[in-house]
Amino acid sequence: MITNNKEINLKGRNFLTLLDYTPEEIRYLLDLSHELKEKKKNGIPHRYLEGKNIVLLFEKTSTRTRCAFEVAGLDLGMGVTYLDPGSSQMGKKESIADTAKVLGRMYDGIEYRGYAQEIVEELANNAGVPVWNGLTTEFHPTQMLADVMTVEENFGHLKGIKLVFMGDARNNVANSLMVVCAKMGMHFVSCGPRDLWPSEELINKCKEIAKETGGSIEMTEDVMEASSNADVIYTDVWVSMGEPDDVWNERIKLLSPYQVNMKVMNNANDNAIFLHCLPSFHDLNTTIGKDIYEKFGLKEMEVTDEVFESAQSHVFDEAENRMHTIKAVMVATIGDPETK
């Protein structure tokens, strides 16, 4: 391996939130991600975790997270077991702690995607093997590594980059973006209605981190002010998984002014990029998209199709990078690969 920083050792560590990781450790994971992507691109085998096994616990459905973990695991030579809510007794007939203790004796790593952060933390406290957060209500750390990797691929650096999140800034993606920007010395701007801003506790925590790294944290309701001189414009769906359908009406009223359109992109820097964690409601080619159009007359929601399909959009690079960054997390936490 090219990445051979002996001062960074993440073996045995959980990956629950980037608040637990130093900027240097995040840098290590990003360098490893770039390296593993290059190996994949060039067809160089990297079965560094041959003979190990991982289990994926999914209480919420997914395309990118599931496929990224499965392909990454197989590329690394591991066996992969997928358990959906109907395939496990966790939380129904068996406690989370007991489930963790059982799985920890069979597997070398456990991924969890679901609801409260306390669930993935309880798994981690009882498993005895690394536990990785594939998404909780509060945080989405694997998404963040893919996001900043994509930013780095486009700009060559992270420090000083201005990233603007537009929309529901309380959700797991916005929370996690604020954390990773603070950690990496970036300038994070949350742009959305005040009622949907992150918690004061998390804002203050990230501001303290940003003081140490040279980054900054800003909250605003002004779209033009936020997007001015932006390097990255980021958005997410207006209603998150697990929320009831009856919130759509309220969210559309609150968030329609924060739709990412060409006016926003043209107000940003000339080389600004657009990112979205996906899936996105940018057209009528989904069941939900059609349903919202029939109920509210909206053909596009959080981002226009024009922006989504533009040259400034790097959402599919970002989606691919989920695999490379997740692979790096597993390599680093399950065990250091041999130098090849």
N, C-alpha and C positions, 0 to 999 in steps of 0.2 A: 504493500500500500504506500502511496505517496504521502498521504496524511498520516504522520507518525509523531504527533505531539505527545511526548511522554509525560508532560505535565498535566494533560487532560486524560482522566480515566473515568469513564461513565459506566463501567461494567457493574451490573447489579442495580443500577438506578431506575427508578420509576420515571415516567414521562407523563405528568398529570397536568401541569400548567407551566408556562415559561417563566412564571414568577420564581420557580424553584431553580432556574438555571442562570448562570452568570453570562454576561456578554461574551466572554472567552469560550465558554462551553457551547453557546449557540453558534459562535463563529466556527468552532470545530465541527459541529454537525453540518453546517452549510458547506464547509470545505469538503467534507466526506461525501455530501450529496452531489456536489459538482463532479467529484472523482468517479463516483459510482455511475452517474449519468453518462460520463464519457466512456466507461467500460461497456455499459449496455449498448450505447450507440455504435461502438466498434466491434461488438460481438465477442468481447473478451469475457470468458467465464469468471464468475466471482461467487462460487458456491462456498463461501466462508463459514457457513453455519450448518454444514452437512451433518445429518443425523439428529439435529434438534427439531423440536416440534412447538408450534404455537397454536393457541385457540383464540378465535374471534367471537366475542359475545356482543350480539347486536340486538338491542331493544328498539332501535329506530332503523328504518331502512336506509340504504345507501347504494350509490353506484360507485363513486370515486373512492371512498374510504375502503369499502370492501375489496374492490378490484386492486387497489394500490397495495393493501396488506397481503392479499393472496398472491399476486404476481411477484411482489418483492420477496415474500417468503419462499416461493418456489425458485426464484432466481438465486437465492442464497442457499438452496439445497435443503430447505426445511419441509417438514410435513405441516399441513395447515388444516385445522378443523374449524368449520363455521357453524355457530349455533345461533338460530334466531329465537324469538320469544317462545315459539311453540316447541323448541327442541331442548329446552333446559328447564330445570326445576327451580332455578334461582329466583328467590323472592316469593315463590308460591309455596312449594313444599319444603324448600331448603333455604336457609338464611344466606345472605350474601357472604358472611364470614365463613360459613361451612363450605359453600361453593368454592370460595377462593382457596381454602385449605386443600380441598380435593383436587382442583385443577392444577394447583401449584406442585402437586406431587407427580403429575403426569406430563406437564408441559414446561417448557423453558421460558415462555413469555405469554402474557394474556393481554388482549386488546379488549376494551369496553367502549361501546357507543350506545348512549342512552340518555338518561335524564339527569338527576341531581349529581353535582360534583361529589357530594358525600358518598355516593355509591362507589365511584371509581376509587375514592380514597380508602373506603373500607376494604375493597378488593386488594388494594396495594398493601394495606396494613396487615393482611392475613395470608397473602399468597406465598410469600417467600421467594418469588421470582419477579422479574420486572413486569410492571403493569403499564400499559400505554393508553392514554385517553384519546379515543377516536372521535369524540364529541360528547359534551355534556351540555346541560342548559346554560352553564356559566362560561365554559371555555372550549376552545377548539385548537389546541396547540399544534397538531400535525398540519393543519391547514396553514398556520402561520409560517412554518418553515418553507412550505411550497411558495407562499406569497412573496416572502422576502428573497427567496432564491430567484424568482421570476424578475423581481425588481433589480436584483444584482446583475442578472443576465442582460438587462436592457440598459443599465446605467453604469455598470462596472464598479459600483460601490453602494453602500447603504447610508453611511453617515451624512447628515445634512439633507437627505431626500425628504421632500414634503409629500405626505400621503394624506389624502382627504377621504374620510368615510362618510357617505351620504345615506341617510335613512334612519332606521331603528338602531340607534347607537347603544342600546342596552343589551343587544343580543350577544351570543357567545363569540361570533366572529369579530364584532366591533370591540368587545372587551379584550379579546386576545390581540387584535391589531394594536390597540393602545399599549398593551404590555410589550409586544415585540418592538414597536417603534421606540418606546422609552429605553428598552434594553440596548438597542443598536444605535442610539444617537440620532434617530430620525425625528422629523417634525410631524406630529400627528394632529390632525384637525378633525374633530367630530362635528358634522354638519347635519342638524336635524332639529325637530321641535324639542323644546326644553323638557317636556314630559317624557321624552324617550332618550334622555341622556344617561350615561352610565352612572353607577352609584358614586356618591361623593367619596366614599372610602377608597374605591378603586382609582378614581381620578387623582386623589391626593397621593396614593401610593405610587402611581406612575409618574407623577410630577417630581416626587423625591428621587426616583430612579433616574429620570431625565436630567436632573441637576448634575448627577455624577457622570453622565455619558455625553452631555452636550446636546441632547435632544430637547424637545418641548412638547407640551400637551395643551391643546386649545379647544374650547367648546364655542360653537356659534350657531345661530339660526339663519345666518345670511349666506345664501348660496354663492353669490358673486364674490363676496369677501373671502369665503373659504376656498373657492376654486382658483382664485388669482394666484399665479406663480406656482401652481401645484404640479408636481411631477407624476403623481399617481392619483387617479380618481377610482374609488372602490365603492361598490354597493352590494347589497344582499337583498333577498326577497323580503317583502314587507310583513309577511306572517311566517313565523318559524314553525318547524315541525313540532307537533304536540299541542299547538295552540288551537282553540276552537274556531270553527269556520265563521262564527258570528262576529269575529273581530275585524273581518275584512272591510266592512263599511267604514268603521272608525279609522282604520289604518289608511285607507285610500284618501280619506279627507285630510288626515294629518300629514301624509307623506307624499302626496302628488306633487307638491311644490319642490320636492327633493329628488325628483326623477333625474337620472343622468341622461342628458340629451346633448346634441351638438353645440348648443349655446354654452353649456357647462364646459365641454371639452375645448371649445374655442377660447374660453376665458382662461384656461390653464396654459401651462408652457407649451410651446410649439411641439416639443418632443414628448409630451405627456402620454402616459399609457392608461388604459382602462383595465381594471381587474374585477372579477366576480368569482365567488367560491363555487357557484353553480349548485343546483339548477337555477335557470333564469327564466322569467316570464317576459320575454322580449317579442313574442309573436303569439299567434293563435294555434300553434301546432302542439298544444298539450291540452289534456282534459280540463285542468284547472284554468288555464288561459282562456279557453272557450267559455267556461262557466262564468268567469269574471266578466268577460265581454258581454255575455247575455244579461247578466245582472246589473252591471255598472257602465257598460258601453266603452270600456277601456280595451284597446287593442294591444297596448304595451303597458308595462307597469314600472318596475324600478329602473329600467334602462330601455331606451328606444332600440329598435332593431338596427337602425342606422349606425348607432354607436357600437352595438354588440358585434356587428359584422364588419366594422371598419378596420383599417390597418393599425389603428391605435389599440385595438382590443387584443389582449394576450391571454384570454381566458383559457384557451386550450393548451397553451404552454404551461400555464399555471396548474391546470388539471393533471397534465402529465407529470409535473414536478411533485405531485402528491406521492407518486410511487418512489421516486428517487430519494425524497427526504424521509419517507417512512422507512425505506430500506436502510438509510443511514442511522436512524434512531435504533433500529433493531440490531444492526451490526455493533453499534457503540455500546448498547446496554446488555446484550446477551453475551458478547465476548469479542475481544479484539481478533480480527482476522490475521492470518499469517501474512507476512510480507510476500508479495507475488512479484 
